[in-house]
Amino acid sequence: MLRASDDPSWGRLGALGDYAIGSPDWHPALNYPGVKELNSVVKAKTGQPTNPSVGPAYASIKVAAAAIEKAGSLDRAAIRDALAATNMDTVVGHVKFSPKNTLVGAIRPVVQWQNGTMELIWPDKQKTKPFVYPIPYK
């Protein structure tokens, strides 16, 4: 597994980049609330598919905004308490924090480059393509 292959520029490698596996924070094919709408907005504004960094960034802003709204002020302690109590669905899935401030039940998708495209191969019920193994050598 390679961390570098999480970046969409990996696709520029063509066949040299195929079959590399990665685990980005997000994939635009995930079936969570708001993903299709986010993808549509990004495509309309940029003409490009949604970059894997967009989902977590968007979800972070939504979580922060919800916490500020719940806190009812910009008081740091109130916002921190509201963040700790987060329990909401986002484009990255369900967001809830443990008492140690880690995400509860966070799922990192697994991707594989196939024919120059970053395909979602896990979670299984959301995959865009099956995992290719053994790797066909040309």
N, C-alpha and C positions, 0 to 999 in steps of 0.2 A: 504494500500500500504506500502511496506517495502523497505527501501533502501538496506538492507543487501542482499535481494534476487537478486540484480543486478549482483552479483558476480557468475561466473560459478561454484564455489565450492558449491553453494546452492544445485546443483543437486546431491551431495553426500548424501543428507538427504533422498533420495529415496521418498517414499510415504509421509513421514512427511513434505516434502517441497512442495508437489504438491498444486497447486491452489493459491500460493502466487503470488501477483502482484507487479511489480516494474516498474521503469522508468529510465533505464540506459541512458547514453548519446548516445548510438548507439547499433545497432544489426546487425550481419553479413548477415541477410536476406534482409536488406533494398535495394531497387532498385535504387541506385544512381550510377553515372558514376565511374567506377573503383572498385566497391565493389567485383564483381566476381573475378577480377584479383588479388586483394589483398587477398581474401580468398584462392585462388589457391596457391599463394606464401607462405602464412602462413602454409597451410596444407603440402606443399612440404617440407618446411624447418623444421617444428616441428612435423608433423604427427598428429596435434591437430586442432580442429576447431578454428576459429578466436575468441579471447576473446573480449568482448564488449569495452574494453579500447583501443584496437588497432586502431579502426577506427578514433576516435578523435585525438589520438596521431599522426597518419599518416597524417590526414588532417591538423593538426597544423603545422607540418613540411613543408607540401606542401604550405600552406599559407605564412609561414615565408620565405621560399625560393623564392616564387614569389614576395614578397614584397622587399626582398633584391635585386633581379634581376631588379625589376622595379626602385628601388632607384638608382641603378647603383653604389652604394658605401656602406660602412658600417657606414655611418653617421647616428647617432641615430634619428635625426629629419627627415631625408629623409626616413628612414625605417618606422618611425611612420606615416608619411604622406602617404606612399605607403600602409601600413596596413589599414589605415583609408579609403583608396579608393578601398579596396579589393572588387571584384565583380566576383566570380568564382564558378564553380561547383566542388565539392569534394566528397569523399566517405561518408561524413556526410550530403550531400545536398548542397544547394546553400549557399555560405558564402558572406555576405555583412554586413557592420556595420552601425549603426545609428550614428548621430552626438554625441550621448552620449556613444559611443563605445560598444553598445550592439548588439548582432546578430539580424538582421532583418529577421523575418519569421522563426526563428528556431523551429524545431519540435522535441520534445523528444518522442521517441517511448515508447510504453507501452508493457510490456511483462507479461506473466503468465507461471509459471512452470506447465507443464503437462507431466506426466509419466517420470519425471526426466530430462526433456528437457526444456530449456528456449525458449518458443515460442513467436513470435512477434504477438501481437493481435491488435495493432494499430500503424500506420495508416491503416485504413480498407483495402485500395486497395493494400497494401503490406503484409498483415498478412500471417503468415505461418499456423495458426490455429485460429478458432473462440474462443472468450472468453467463458469460462465455468462458468455458473452461473444458477441456484444455485449450490453451490459446493456439489458434491456427497459425502456423508459421508459413510464410510465403517465400 
